[in-house]
């Protein structure tokens, strides 16, 4: 069954029923092959775990605490959060302190699950 002629735009050229109009250039075919190769190669990337490790990735979670600085020293940081609870963190040489932080400042603290502050943002 052929669609009605009113739905087919007139482009000024006539193509017979046995003719095929091919508009793919060699560059288009090359790009198509490259994209296909990347997709096929990428499909094998999903299971590249070492032989002795488990297939589940290790989940690393960080604590996020927002509040006012109660005390800050070279070894510890105490934050009072919005609920009024005091939360204490260990500070070490790997802790990044962004901005000049003083007692009473509102800060955001990213800490590891073991209570070590990793970043303190003013």
RANOR-V310927 format. One record per pair of residues at least 24 apart in sequence whose ideal C-beta (glycine too) atoms are under 7 Angstrom apart, sorted by the first residue. I is the first residue (numbers start at 1). J is the second residue. Records with the same first field share a line. If there is no record, write none. Layout:
# RANOR-V310927
I = J  J
This chain:
# RANOR-V310927
61 = 113
62 = 110  111  112  118
63 = 111  113
64 = 108  110
65 = 109  111
66 = 108
68 = 104  105  106
69 = 101  102  103  104  105  107
70 = 103
71 = 103
72 = 101  103
77 = 109  117  120
79 = 107  109
89 = 115  116  117
90 = 115  116  117
91 = 117
92 = 116
95 = 120
98 = 122
